[in-house]
Amino acid sequence: MSYKLKFVKKALKEWEKLDGETREFFKKKLKSILKNPHNKRNKLKGFENVYKIKLKQKSYRLAYYVDDTEKSVTVLIIAHRDDIYKKLGKRK
C-alpha cells in the first residue's frame, strides 16, 4: 500500500521556490519513497521517524517524517545541507 504525501506549510513554500530540475529530482525520489518510506541508510540522526533525500550536486536535503499509523509521508524541510539540522530542530 502506498503512503500519502503531505507538506508542512514552510516546506511547501520551500518546494515552490526550487528550480525545475531540483523539484523534478525530489519528485521522482518522493514517488518511490511513498511505496517504501523506511530506508535505514537515509535515517536522519537525532530524529524519530525522520529521513532525508540528498541532492549532492546542489548540496540540498529534503527531510520527511513517516507516520505509519496514518500511512503518510510529511515533507518537513527542504534546505542546504549545512542548515537542515538547525532549521529542522526549530520546526519539530
PyMOL Python script that loads the backbone (N, CA, C, O; Angstrom):
from pymol import cmd

cmd.read_pdbstr("""\
ATOM      1  N   MET A   1       0.837  -1.186   0.000  1.00  0.00           N
ATOM      2  CA  MET A   1       0.000   0.000   0.000  1.00  0.00           C
ATOM      3  C   MET A   1       0.882   1.249   0.000  1.00  0.00           C
ATOM      4  O   MET A   1       1.883   1.310   0.714  1.00  0.00           O
ATOM      5  N   SER A   2       0.517   2.206  -0.777  1.00  0.00           N
ATOM      6  CA  SER A   2       1.272   3.442  -0.913  1.00  0.00           C
ATOM      7  C   SER A   2       0.896   4.439   0.186  1.00  0.00           C
ATOM      8  O   SER A   2      -0.253   4.502   0.622  1.00  0.00           O
ATOM      9  N   TYR A   3       1.876   5.203   0.614  1.00  0.00           N
ATOM     10  CA  TYR A   3       1.657   6.236   1.617  1.00  0.00           C
ATOM     11  C   TYR A   3       1.173   7.512   0.935  1.00  0.00           C
ATOM     12  O   TYR A   3       1.372   7.704  -0.264  1.00  0.00           O
ATOM     13  N   LYS A   4       0.534   8.380   1.717  1.00  0.00           N
ATOM     14  CA  LYS A   4       0.036   9.665   1.220  1.00  0.00           C
ATOM     15  C   LYS A   4       1.097  10.738   1.487  1.00  0.00           C
ATOM     16  O   LYS A   4       1.750  10.715   2.530  1.00  0.00           O
ATOM     17  N   LEU A   5       1.269  11.667   0.561  1.00  0.00           N
ATOM     18  CA  LEU A   5       2.260  12.736   0.695  1.00  0.00           C
ATOM     19  C   LEU A   5       1.618  14.002   1.248  1.00  0.00           C
ATOM     20  O   LEU A   5       0.551  14.425   0.802  1.00  0.00           O
ATOM     21  N   LYS A   6       2.298  14.601   2.237  1.00  0.00           N
ATOM     22  CA  LYS A   6       1.858  15.861   2.837  1.00  0.00           C
ATOM     23  C   LYS A   6       3.064  16.802   2.925  1.00  0.00           C
ATOM     24  O   LYS A   6       4.211  16.362   2.847  1.00  0.00           O
ATOM     25  N   PHE A   7       2.798  18.076   3.083  1.00  0.00           N
ATOM     26  CA  PHE A   7       3.839  19.079   3.294  1.00  0.00           C
ATOM     27  C   PHE A   7       3.457  19.942   4.490  1.00  0.00           C
ATOM     28  O   PHE A   7       2.287  20.286   4.659  1.00  0.00           O
ATOM     29  N   VAL A   8       4.441  20.296   5.328  1.00  0.00           N
ATOM     30  CA  VAL A   8       4.184  21.349   6.309  1.00  0.00           C
ATOM     31  C   VAL A   8       4.217  22.659   5.526  1.00  0.00           C
ATOM     32  O   VAL A   8       4.800  22.722   4.444  1.00  0.00           O
ATOM     33  N   LYS A   9       3.603  23.686   6.059  1.00  0.00           N
ATOM     34  CA  LYS A   9       3.427  24.947   5.330  1.00  0.00           C
ATOM     35  C   LYS A   9       4.762  25.536   4.834  1.00  0.00           C
ATOM     36  O   LYS A   9       4.874  25.923   3.671  1.00  0.00           O
ATOM     37  N   LYS A  10       5.757  25.600   5.709  1.00  0.00           N
ATOM     38  CA  LYS A  10       7.052  26.180   5.317  1.00  0.00           C
ATOM     39  C   LYS A  10       7.742  25.341   4.250  1.00  0.00           C
ATOM     40  O   LYS A  10       8.378  25.884   3.347  1.00  0.00           O
ATOM     41  N   ALA A  11       7.622  24.033   4.347  1.00  0.00           N
ATOM     42  CA  ALA A  11       8.248  23.152   3.354  1.00  0.00           C
ATOM     43  C   ALA A  11       7.597  23.330   1.987  1.00  0.00           C
ATOM     44  O   ALA A  11       8.270  23.244   0.960  1.00  0.00           O
ATOM     45  N   LEU A  12       6.303  23.574   1.973  1.00  0.00           N
ATOM     46  CA  LEU A  12       5.614  23.803   0.701  1.00  0.00           C
ATOM     47  C   LEU A  12       6.118  25.091   0.047  1.00  0.00           C
ATOM     48  O   LEU A  12       6.283  25.142  -1.172  1.00  0.00           O
ATOM     49  N   LYS A  13       6.360  26.115   0.837  1.00  0.00           N
ATOM     50  CA  LYS A  13       6.927  27.361   0.308  1.00  0.00           C
ATOM     51  C   LYS A  13       8.334  27.119  -0.238  1.00  0.00           C
ATOM     52  O   LYS A  13       8.697  27.651  -1.288  1.00  0.00           O
ATOM     53  N   GLU A  14       9.123  26.318   0.475  1.00  0.00           N
ATOM     54  CA  GLU A  14      10.475  25.992   0.007  1.00  0.00           C
ATOM     55  C   GLU A  14      10.406  25.201  -1.295  1.00  0.00           C
ATOM     56  O   GLU A  14      11.221  25.410  -2.194  1.00  0.00           O
ATOM     57  N   TRP A  15       9.441  24.299  -1.397  1.00  0.00           N
ATOM     58  CA  TRP A  15       9.236  23.492  -2.605  1.00  0.00           C
ATOM     59  C   TRP A  15       8.946  24.400  -3.804  1.00  0.00           C
ATOM     60  O   TRP A  15       9.502  24.213  -4.886  1.00  0.00           O
ATOM     61  N   GLU A  16       8.078  25.372  -3.594  1.00  0.00           N
ATOM     62  CA  GLU A  16       7.683  26.278  -4.673  1.00  0.00           C
ATOM     63  C   GLU A  16       8.834  27.154  -5.152  1.00  0.00           C
ATOM     64  O   GLU A  16       8.821  27.619  -6.292  1.00  0.00           O
ATOM     65  N   LYS A  17       9.829  27.387  -4.298  1.00  0.00           N
ATOM     66  CA  LYS A  17      10.987  28.211  -4.660  1.00  0.00           C
ATOM     67  C   LYS A  17      12.070  27.428  -5.405  1.00  0.00           C
ATOM     68  O   LYS A  17      12.983  28.028  -5.971  1.00  0.00           O
ATOM     69  N   LEU A  18      11.978  26.098  -5.412  1.00  0.00           N
ATOM     70  CA  LEU A  18      13.000  25.280  -6.075  1.00  0.00           C
ATOM     71  C   LEU A  18      12.961  25.476  -7.584  1.00  0.00           C
ATOM     72  O   LEU A  18      11.903  25.722  -8.164  1.00  0.00           O
ATOM     73  N   ASP A  19      14.137  25.362  -8.214  1.00  0.00           N
ATOM     74  CA  ASP A  19      14.161  25.396  -9.678  1.00  0.00           C
ATOM     75  C   ASP A  19      13.580  24.084 -10.203  1.00  0.00           C
ATOM     76  O   ASP A  19      13.499  23.099  -9.469  1.00  0.00           O
ATOM     77  N   GLY A  20      13.187  24.075 -11.449  1.00  0.00           N
ATOM     78  CA  GLY A  20      12.503  22.924 -12.046  1.00  0.00           C
ATOM     79  C   GLY A  20      13.283  21.630 -11.972  1.00  0.00           C
ATOM     80  O   GLY A  20      12.709  20.577 -11.697  1.00  0.00           O
ATOM     81  N   GLU A  21      14.585  21.692 -12.212  1.00  0.00           N
ATOM     82  CA  GLU A  21      15.425  20.492 -12.195  1.00  0.00           C
ATOM     83  C   GLU A  21      15.475  19.874 -10.802  1.00  0.00           C
ATOM     84  O   GLU A  21      15.355  18.658 -10.651  1.00  0.00           O
ATOM     85  N   THR A  22      15.650  20.708  -9.795  1.00  0.00           N
ATOM     86  CA  THR A  22      15.713  20.228  -8.411  1.00  0.00           C
ATOM     87  C   THR A  22      14.369  19.655  -7.983  1.00  0.00           C
ATOM     88  O   THR A  22      14.312  18.608  -7.339  1.00  0.00           O
ATOM     89  N   ARG A  23      13.296  20.338  -8.340  1.00  0.00           N
ATOM     90  CA  ARG A  23      11.954  19.865  -7.999  1.00  0.00           C
ATOM     91  C   ARG A  23      11.678  18.510  -8.646  1.00  0.00           C
ATOM     92  O   ARG A  23      11.115  17.627  -8.000  1.00  0.00           O
ATOM     93  N   GLU A  24      12.060  18.333  -9.897  1.00  0.00           N
ATOM     94  CA  GLU A  24      11.854  17.053 -10.592  1.00  0.00           C
ATOM     95  C   GLU A  24      12.629  15.926  -9.921  1.00  0.00           C
ATOM     96  O   GLU A  24      12.120  14.814  -9.783  1.00  0.00           O
ATOM     97  N   PHE A  25      13.867  16.214  -9.501  1.00  0.00           N
ATOM     98  CA  PHE A  25      14.677  15.209  -8.808  1.00  0.00           C
ATOM     99  C   PHE A  25      13.959  14.736  -7.550  1.00  0.00           C
ATOM    100  O   PHE A  25      13.784  13.536  -7.339  1.00  0.00           O
ATOM    101  N   PHE A  26      13.543  15.692  -6.711  1.00  0.00           N
ATOM    102  CA  PHE A  26      12.862  15.338  -5.465  1.00  0.00           C
ATOM    103  C   PHE A  26      11.517  14.664  -5.735  1.00  0.00           C
ATOM    104  O   PHE A  26      11.124  13.766  -4.990  1.00  0.00           O
ATOM    105  N   LYS A  27      10.813  15.074  -6.771  1.00  0.00           N
ATOM    106  CA  LYS A  27       9.517  14.478  -7.112  1.00  0.00           C
ATOM    107  C   LYS A  27       9.674  12.993  -7.436  1.00  0.00           C
ATOM    108  O   LYS A  27       8.879  12.169  -6.985  1.00  0.00           O
ATOM    109  N   LYS A  28      10.703  12.655  -8.219  1.00  0.00           N
ATOM    110  CA  LYS A  28      10.952  11.249  -8.567  1.00  0.00           C
ATOM    111  C   LYS A  28      11.299  10.433  -7.329  1.00  0.00           C
ATOM    112  O   LYS A  28      10.814   9.315  -7.153  1.00  0.00           O
ATOM    113  N   LYS A  29      12.143  11.003  -6.475  1.00  0.00           N
ATOM    114  CA  LYS A  29      12.531  10.298  -5.251  1.00  0.00           C
ATOM    115  C   LYS A  29      11.332  10.100  -4.325  1.00  0.00           C
ATOM    116  O   LYS A  29      11.160   9.023  -3.754  1.00  0.00           O
ATOM    117  N   LEU A  30      10.514  11.122  -4.177  1.00  0.00           N
ATOM    118  CA  LEU A  30       9.341  11.018  -3.308  1.00  0.00           C
ATOM    119  C   LEU A  30       8.361   9.971  -3.813  1.00  0.00           C
ATOM    120  O   LEU A  30       7.735   9.268  -3.020  1.00  0.00           O
ATOM    121  N   LYS A  31       8.228   9.867  -5.114  1.00  0.00           N
ATOM    122  CA  LYS A  31       7.318   8.872  -5.690  1.00  0.00           C
ATOM    123  C   LYS A  31       7.715   7.461  -5.258  1.00  0.00           C
ATOM    124  O   LYS A  31       6.855   6.654  -4.908  1.00  0.00           O
ATOM    125  N   SER A  32       9.011   7.163  -5.283  1.00  0.00           N
ATOM    126  CA  SER A  32       9.454   5.828  -4.861  1.00  0.00           C
ATOM    127  C   SER A  32       9.389   5.674  -3.345  1.00  0.00           C
ATOM    128  O   SER A  32       9.133   4.579  -2.844  1.00  0.00           O
ATOM    129  N   ILE A  33       9.618   6.754  -2.617  1.00  0.00           N
ATOM    130  CA  ILE A  33       9.564   6.705  -1.155  1.00  0.00           C
ATOM    131  C   ILE A  33       8.152   6.421  -0.661  1.00  0.00           C
ATOM    132  O   ILE A  33       7.981   5.771   0.370  1.00  0.00           O
ATOM    133  N   LEU A  34       7.146   6.893  -1.374  1.00  0.00           N
ATOM    134  CA  LEU A  34       5.762   6.645  -0.961  1.00  0.00           C
ATOM    135  C   LEU A  34       5.426   5.160  -0.972  1.00  0.00           C
ATOM    136  O   LEU A  34       4.494   4.732  -0.291  1.00  0.00           O
ATOM    137  N   LYS A  35       6.165   4.377  -1.731  1.00  0.00           N
ATOM    138  CA  LYS A  35       5.960   2.927  -1.757  1.00  0.00           C
ATOM    139  C   LYS A  35       6.700   2.241  -0.616  1.00  0.00           C
ATOM    140  O   LYS A  35       6.232   1.233  -0.085  1.00  0.00           O
ATOM    141  N   ASN A  36       7.860   2.787  -0.237  1.00  0.00           N
ATOM    142  CA  ASN A  36       8.681   2.194   0.814  1.00  0.00           C
ATOM    143  C   ASN A  36       9.449   3.306   1.537  1.00  0.00           C
ATOM    144  O   ASN A  36      10.607   3.562   1.209  1.00  0.00           O
ATOM    145  N   PRO A  37       8.825   3.969   2.513  1.00  0.00           N
ATOM    146  CA  PRO A  37       9.435   5.155   3.124  1.00  0.00           C
ATOM    147  C   PRO A  37      10.564   4.894   4.118  1.00  0.00           C
ATOM    148  O   PRO A  37      11.342   5.802   4.410  1.00  0.00           O
ATOM    149  N   HIS A  38      10.668   3.685   4.638  1.00  0.00           N
ATOM    150  CA  HIS A  38      11.682   3.396   5.657  1.00  0.00           C
ATOM    151  C   HIS A  38      12.957   2.858   5.014  1.00  0.00           C
ATOM    152  O   HIS A  38      13.044   1.678   4.673  1.00  0.00           O
ATOM    153  N   ASN A  39      13.940   3.738   4.854  1.00  0.00           N
ATOM    154  CA  ASN A  39      15.244   3.339   4.340  1.00  0.00           C
ATOM    155  C   ASN A  39      16.270   3.698   5.409  1.00  0.00           C
ATOM    156  O   ASN A  39      16.551   4.875   5.638  1.00  0.00           O
ATOM    157  N   LYS A  40      16.823   2.690   6.056  1.00  0.00           N
ATOM    158  CA  LYS A  40      17.721   2.925   7.188  1.00  0.00           C
ATOM    159  C   LYS A  40      18.934   3.771   6.820  1.00  0.00           C
ATOM    160  O   LYS A  40      19.462   4.500   7.660  1.00  0.00           O
ATOM    161  N   ARG A  41      19.376   3.678   5.573  1.00  0.00           N
ATOM    162  CA  ARG A  41      20.534   4.476   5.144  1.00  0.00           C
ATOM    163  C   ARG A  41      20.202   5.966   5.135  1.00  0.00           C
ATOM    164  O   ARG A  41      21.096   6.801   5.273  1.00  0.00           O
ATOM    165  N   ASN A  42      18.940   6.299   4.976  1.00  0.00           N
ATOM    166  CA  ASN A  42      18.536   7.700   4.877  1.00  0.00           C
ATOM    167  C   ASN A  42      17.964   8.269   6.173  1.00  0.00           C
ATOM    168  O   ASN A  42      17.455   9.389   6.190  1.00  0.00           O
ATOM    169  N   LYS A  43      18.049   7.499   7.258  1.00  0.00           N
ATOM    170  CA  LYS A  43      17.533   7.959   8.548  1.00  0.00           C
ATOM    171  C   LYS A  43      18.314   9.188   8.988  1.00  0.00           C
ATOM    172  O   LYS A  43      19.541   9.213   8.896  1.00  0.00           O
ATOM    173  N   LEU A  44      17.615  10.193   9.459  1.00  0.00           N
ATOM    174  CA  LEU A  44      18.248  11.417   9.936  1.00  0.00           C
ATOM    175  C   LEU A  44      18.560  11.248  11.418  1.00  0.00           C
ATOM    176  O   LEU A  44      17.656  11.035  12.226  1.00  0.00           O
ATOM    177  N   LYS A  45      19.821  11.341  11.770  1.00  0.00           N
ATOM    178  CA  LYS A  45      20.259  11.110  13.146  1.00  0.00           C
ATOM    179  C   LYS A  45      19.657  12.138  14.092  1.00  0.00           C
ATOM    180  O   LYS A  45      19.591  13.330  13.793  1.00  0.00           O
ATOM    181  N   GLY A  46      19.221  11.641  15.240  1.00  0.00           N
ATOM    182  CA  GLY A  46      18.694  12.519  16.275  1.00  0.00           C
ATOM    183  C   GLY A  46      17.209  12.820  16.172  1.00  0.00           C
ATOM    184  O   GLY A  46      16.668  13.564  16.989  1.00  0.00           O
ATOM    185  N   PHE A  47      16.540  12.246  15.169  1.00  0.00           N
ATOM    186  CA  PHE A  47      15.114  12.490  14.978  1.00  0.00           C
ATOM    187  C   PHE A  47      14.395  11.165  14.777  1.00  0.00           C
ATOM    188  O   PHE A  47      14.854  10.307  14.023  1.00  0.00           O
ATOM    189  N   GLU A  48      13.272  11.005  15.450  1.00  0.00           N
ATOM    190  CA  GLU A  48      12.476   9.777  15.355  1.00  0.00           C
ATOM    191  C   GLU A  48      11.635   9.768  14.080  1.00  0.00           C
ATOM    192  O   GLU A  48      10.900  10.717  13.808  1.00  0.00           O
ATOM    193  N   ASN A  49      11.746   8.700  13.308  1.00  0.00           N
ATOM    194  CA  ASN A  49      10.969   8.510  12.072  1.00  0.00           C
ATOM    195  C   ASN A  49      11.157   9.623  11.042  1.00  0.00           C
ATOM    196  O   ASN A  49      10.252   9.900  10.255  1.00  0.00           O
ATOM    197  N   VAL A  50      12.323  10.259  11.044  1.00  0.00           N
ATOM    198  CA  VAL A  50      12.635  11.309  10.069  1.00  0.00           C
ATOM    199  C   VAL A  50      13.767  10.813   9.180  1.00  0.00           C
ATOM    200  O   VAL A  50      14.778  10.297   9.658  1.00  0.00           O
ATOM    201  N   TYR A  51      13.576  10.981   7.883  1.00  0.00           N
ATOM    202  CA  TYR A  51      14.526  10.512   6.881  1.00  0.00           C
ATOM    203  C   TYR A  51      14.871  11.656   5.939  1.00  0.00           C
ATOM    204  O   TYR A  51      14.215  12.697   5.940  1.00  0.00           O
ATOM    205  N   LYS A  52      15.916  11.448   5.129  1.00  0.00           N
ATOM    206  CA  LYS A  52      16.340  12.507   4.224  1.00  0.00           C
ATOM    207  C   LYS A  52      16.521  11.985   2.808  1.00  0.00           C
ATOM    208  O   LYS A  52      16.740  10.795   2.582  1.00  0.00           O
ATOM    209  N   ILE A  53      16.423  12.909   1.867  1.00  0.00           N
ATOM    210  CA  ILE A  53      16.782  12.665   0.474  1.00  0.00           C
ATOM    211  C   ILE A  53      17.900  13.655   0.178  1.00  0.00           C
ATOM    212  O   ILE A  53      17.772  14.845   0.467  1.00  0.00           O
ATOM    213  N   LYS A  54      18.991  13.172  -0.395  1.00  0.00           N
ATOM    214  CA  LYS A  54      20.129  14.035  -0.692  1.00  0.00           C
ATOM    215  C   LYS A  54      20.198  14.354  -2.178  1.00  0.00           C
ATOM    216  O   LYS A  54      19.999  13.485  -3.028  1.00  0.00           O
ATOM    217  N   LEU A  55      20.482  15.605  -2.469  1.00  0.00           N
ATOM    218  CA  LEU A  55      20.810  16.039  -3.822  1.00  0.00           C
ATOM    219  C   LEU A  55      22.225  16.590  -3.735  1.00  0.00           C
ATOM    220  O   LEU A  55      22.424  17.773  -3.458  1.00  0.00           O
ATOM    221  N   LYS A  56      23.204  15.726  -3.973  1.00  0.00           N
ATOM    222  CA  LYS A  56      24.606  16.071  -3.740  1.00  0.00           C
ATOM    223  C   LYS A  56      25.114  17.203  -4.625  1.00  0.00           C
ATOM    224  O   LYS A  56      25.885  18.044  -4.165  1.00  0.00           O
ATOM    225  N   GLN A  57      24.695  17.236  -5.890  1.00  0.00           N
ATOM    226  CA  GLN A  57      25.212  18.247  -6.809  1.00  0.00           C
ATOM    227  C   GLN A  57      24.946  19.668  -6.316  1.00  0.00           C
ATOM    228  O   GLN A  57      25.758  20.566  -6.543  1.00  0.00           O
ATOM    229  N   LYS A  58      23.834  19.872  -5.654  1.00  0.00           N
ATOM    230  CA  LYS A  58      23.475  21.214  -5.182  1.00  0.00           C
ATOM    231  C   LYS A  58      23.507  21.316  -3.664  1.00  0.00           C
ATOM    232  O   LYS A  58      23.140  22.349  -3.105  1.00  0.00           O
ATOM    233  N   SER A  59      23.939  20.265  -2.999  1.00  0.00           N
ATOM    234  CA  SER A  59      24.034  20.213  -1.534  1.00  0.00           C
ATOM    235  C   SER A  59      22.704  20.471  -0.836  1.00  0.00           C
ATOM    236  O   SER A  59      22.671  21.057   0.246  1.00  0.00           O
ATOM    237  N   TYR A  60      21.620  20.037  -1.447  1.00  0.00           N
ATOM    238  CA  TYR A  60      20.289  20.176  -0.850  1.00  0.00           C
ATOM    239  C   TYR A  60      19.890  18.892  -0.146  1.00  0.00           C
ATOM    240  O   TYR A  60      20.331  17.800  -0.503  1.00  0.00           O
ATOM    241  N   ARG A  61      19.044  19.052   0.864  1.00  0.00           N
ATOM    242  CA  ARG A  61      18.454  17.921   1.557  1.00  0.00           C
ATOM    243  C   ARG A  61      16.955  18.184   1.693  1.00  0.00           C
ATOM    244  O   ARG A  61      16.511  19.320   1.861  1.00  0.00           O
ATOM    245  N   LEU A  62      16.202  17.104   1.616  1.00  0.00           N
ATOM    246  CA  LEU A  62      14.771  17.148   1.894  1.00  0.00           C
ATOM    247  C   LEU A  62      14.563  16.184   3.046  1.00  0.00           C
ATOM    248  O   LEU A  62      14.946  15.018   2.952  1.00  0.00           O
ATOM    249  N   ALA A  63      13.964  16.647   4.130  1.00  0.00           N
ATOM    250  CA  ALA A  63      13.694  15.786   5.283  1.00  0.00           C
ATOM    251  C   ALA A  63      12.200  15.523   5.364  1.00  0.00           C
ATOM    252  O   ALA A  63      11.381  16.423   5.178  1.00  0.00           O
ATOM    253  N   TYR A  64      11.862  14.268   5.646  1.00  0.00           N
ATOM    254  CA  TYR A  64      10.452  13.890   5.732  1.00  0.00           C
ATOM    255  C   TYR A  64      10.211  12.993   6.931  1.00  0.00           C
ATOM    256  O   TYR A  64      11.091  12.251   7.366  1.00  0.00           O
ATOM    257  N   TYR A  65       8.994  13.080   7.456  1.00  0.00           N
ATOM    258  CA  TYR A  65       8.558  12.300   8.609  1.00  0.00           C
ATOM    259  C   TYR A  65       7.602  11.212   8.133  1.00  0.00           C
ATOM    260  O   TYR A  65       6.716  11.464   7.316  1.00  0.00           O
ATOM    261  N   VAL A  66       7.790  10.002   8.653  1.00  0.00           N
ATOM    262  CA  VAL A  66       6.934   8.874   8.282  1.00  0.00           C
ATOM    263  C   VAL A  66       5.989   8.557   9.436  1.00  0.00           C
ATOM    264  O   VAL A  66       6.427   8.307  10.559  1.00  0.00           O
ATOM    265  N   ASP A  67       4.702   8.569   9.151  1.00  0.00           N
ATOM    266  CA  ASP A  67       3.674   8.204  10.122  1.00  0.00           C
ATOM    267  C   ASP A  67       3.015   6.917   9.631  1.00  0.00           C
ATOM    268  O   ASP A  67       2.200   6.934   8.708  1.00  0.00           O
ATOM    269  N   ASP A  68       3.381   5.807  10.262  1.00  0.00           N
ATOM    270  CA  ASP A  68       2.858   4.509   9.839  1.00  0.00           C
ATOM    271  C   ASP A  68       1.385   4.327  10.202  1.00  0.00           C
ATOM    272  O   ASP A  68       0.677   3.571   9.536  1.00  0.00           O
ATOM    273  N   THR A  69       0.921   5.003  11.238  1.00  0.00           N
ATOM    274  CA  THR A  69      -0.480   4.906  11.630  1.00  0.00           C
ATOM    275  C   THR A  69      -1.382   5.523  10.567  1.00  0.00           C
ATOM    276  O   THR A  69      -2.389   4.935  10.172  1.00  0.00           O
ATOM    277  N   GLU A  70      -1.003   6.721  10.109  1.00  0.00           N
ATOM    278  CA  GLU A  70      -1.786   7.416   9.080  1.00  0.00           C
ATOM    279  C   GLU A  70      -1.383   7.011   7.666  1.00  0.00           C
ATOM    280  O   GLU A  70      -2.038   7.386   6.693  1.00  0.00           O
ATOM    281  N   LYS A  71      -0.306   6.247   7.561  1.00  0.00           N
ATOM    282  CA  LYS A  71       0.255   5.875   6.250  1.00  0.00           C
ATOM    283  C   LYS A  71       0.565   7.135   5.443  1.00  0.00           C
ATOM    284  O   LYS A  71       0.143   7.282   4.296  1.00  0.00           O
ATOM    285  N   SER A  72       1.323   8.048   6.083  1.00  0.00           N
ATOM    286  CA  SER A  72       1.653   9.303   5.409  1.00  0.00           C
ATOM    287  C   SER A  72       3.141   9.616   5.518  1.00  0.00           C
ATOM    288  O   SER A  72       3.822   9.200   6.454  1.00  0.00           O
ATOM    289  N   VAL A  73       3.615  10.360   4.532  1.00  0.00           N
ATOM    290  CA  VAL A  73       4.968  10.898   4.496  1.00  0.00           C
ATOM    291  C   VAL A  73       4.799  12.410   4.444  1.00  0.00           C
ATOM    292  O   VAL A  73       4.180  12.943   3.523  1.00  0.00           O
ATOM    293  N   THR A  74       5.355  13.098   5.442  1.00  0.00           N
ATOM    294  CA  THR A  74       5.218  14.551   5.513  1.00  0.00           C
ATOM    295  C   THR A  74       6.570  15.205   5.282  1.00  0.00           C
ATOM    296  O   THR A  74       7.521  14.955   6.023  1.00  0.00           O
ATOM    297  N   VAL A  75       6.658  16.042   4.254  1.00  0.00           N
ATOM    298  CA  VAL A  75       7.887  16.786   3.983  1.00  0.00           C
ATOM    299  C   VAL A  75       7.979  17.898   5.020  1.00  0.00           C
ATOM    300  O   VAL A  75       7.081  18.731   5.142  1.00  0.00           O
ATOM    301  N   LEU A  76       9.093  17.894   5.772  1.00  0.00           N
ATOM    302  CA  LEU A  76       9.273  18.849   6.860  1.00  0.00           C
ATOM    303  C   LEU A  76      10.087  20.064   6.453  1.00  0.00           C
ATOM    304  O   LEU A  76       9.806  21.187   6.874  1.00  0.00           O
ATOM    305  N   ILE A  77      11.108  19.824   5.622  1.00  0.00           N
ATOM    306  CA  ILE A  77      12.025  20.910   5.272  1.00  0.00           C
ATOM    307  C   ILE A  77      12.787  20.558   4.003  1.00  0.00           C
ATOM    308  O   ILE A  77      13.074  19.392   3.733  1.00  0.00           O
ATOM    309  N   ILE A  78      13.107  21.584   3.234  1.00  0.00           N
ATOM    310  CA  ILE A  78      13.994  21.459   2.085  1.00  0.00           C
ATOM    311  C   ILE A  78      15.008  22.579   2.256  1.00  0.00           C
ATOM    312  O   ILE A  78      14.652  23.756   2.189  1.00  0.00           O
ATOM    313  N   ALA A  79      16.276  22.220   2.478  1.00  0.00           N
ATOM    314  CA  ALA A  79      17.277  23.240   2.783  1.00  0.00           C
ATOM    315  C   ALA A  79      18.667  22.772   2.369  1.00  0.00           C
ATOM    316  O   ALA A  79      18.877  21.610   2.021  1.00  0.00           O
ATOM    317  N   HIS A  80      19.605  23.707   2.418  1.00  0.00           N
ATOM    318  CA  HIS A  80      21.007  23.391   2.180  1.00  0.00           C
ATOM    319  C   HIS A  80      21.473  22.462   3.291  1.00  0.00           C
ATOM    320  O   HIS A  80      21.017  22.570   4.429  1.00  0.00           O
ATOM    321  N   ARG A  81      22.365  21.568   2.969  1.00  0.00           N
ATOM    322  CA  ARG A  81      22.780  20.553   3.946  1.00  0.00           C
ATOM    323  C   ARG A  81      23.360  21.154   5.219  1.00  0.00           C
ATOM    324  O   ARG A  81      23.235  20.561   6.290  1.00  0.00           O
ATOM    325  N   ASP A  82      23.994  22.321   5.123  1.00  0.00           N
ATOM    326  CA  ASP A  82      24.568  22.959   6.310  1.00  0.00           C
ATOM    327  C   ASP A  82      23.496  23.475   7.273  1.00  0.00           C
ATOM    328  O   ASP A  82      23.759  23.647   8.463  1.00  0.00           O
ATOM    329  N   ASP A  83      22.305  23.719   6.764  1.00  0.00           N
ATOM    330  CA  ASP A  83      21.242  24.325   7.574  1.00  0.00           C
ATOM    331  C   ASP A  83      20.178  23.346   8.050  1.00  0.00           C
ATOM    332  O   ASP A  83      19.384  23.688   8.927  1.00  0.00           O
ATOM    333  N   ILE A  84      20.142  22.160   7.504  1.00  0.00           N
ATOM    334  CA  ILE A  84      18.979  21.285   7.709  1.00  0.00           C
ATOM    335  C   ILE A  84      18.770  20.883   9.170  1.00  0.00           C
ATOM    336  O   ILE A  84      17.635  20.899   9.648  1.00  0.00           O
ATOM    337  N   TYR A  85      19.833  20.524   9.888  1.00  0.00           N
ATOM    338  CA  TYR A  85      19.655  20.099  11.280  1.00  0.00           C
ATOM    339  C   TYR A  85      19.183  21.260  12.155  1.00  0.00           C
ATOM    340  O   TYR A  85      18.283  21.102  12.981  1.00  0.00           O
ATOM    341  N   LYS A  86      19.794  22.415  11.967  1.00  0.00           N
ATOM    342  CA  LYS A  86      19.443  23.591  12.769  1.00  0.00           C
ATOM    343  C   LYS A  86      17.990  24.005  12.516  1.00  0.00           C
ATOM    344  O   LYS A  86      17.235  24.233  13.461  1.00  0.00           O
ATOM    345  N   LYS A  87      17.603  24.099  11.255  1.00  0.00           N
ATOM    346  CA  LYS A  87      16.241  24.515  10.914  1.00  0.00           C
ATOM    347  C   LYS A  87      15.209  23.458  11.284  1.00  0.00           C
ATOM    348  O   LYS A  87      14.107  23.788  11.723  1.00  0.00           O
ATOM    349  N   LEU A  88      15.564  22.192  11.108  1.00  0.00           N
ATOM    350  CA  LEU A  88      14.629  21.117  11.433  1.00  0.00           C
ATOM    351  C   LEU A  88      14.354  21.075  12.932  1.00  0.00           C
ATOM    352  O   LEU A  88      13.223  20.827  13.349  1.00  0.00           O
ATOM    353  N   GLY A  89      15.371  21.314  13.735  1.00  0.00           N
ATOM    354  CA  GLY A  89      15.200  21.344  15.185  1.00  0.00           C
ATOM    355  C   GLY A  89      14.199  22.398  15.629  1.00  0.00           C
ATOM    356  O   GLY A  89      13.483  22.207  16.611  1.00  0.00           O
ATOM    357  N   LYS A  90      14.150  23.508  14.906  1.00  0.00           N
ATOM    358  CA  LYS A  90      13.208  24.580  15.231  1.00  0.00           C
ATOM    359  C   LYS A  90      11.785  24.244  14.804  1.00  0.00           C
ATOM    360  O   LYS A  90      10.828  24.753  15.387  1.00  0.00           O
ATOM    361  N   ARG A  91      11.639  23.396  13.796  1.00  0.00           N
ATOM    362  CA  ARG A  91      10.302  23.070  13.267  1.00  0.00           C
ATOM    363  C   ARG A  91       9.641  21.924  14.005  1.00  0.00           C
ATOM    364  O   ARG A  91       8.414  21.823  13.994  1.00  0.00           O
ATOM    365  N   LYS A  92      10.392  21.076  14.631  1.00  0.00           N
ATOM    366  CA  LYS A  92       9.817  19.907  15.312  1.00  0.00           C
ATOM    367  C   LYS A  92       9.292  20.285  16.678  1.00  0.00           C
ATOM    368  O   LYS A  92       8.773  19.432  17.398  1.00  0.00           O
TER     369      LYS A  92
END
""", "prot")
cmd.dss("prot")
cmd.show_as("cartoon", "prot")
cmd.util.cbc("prot")
cmd.orient("prot")
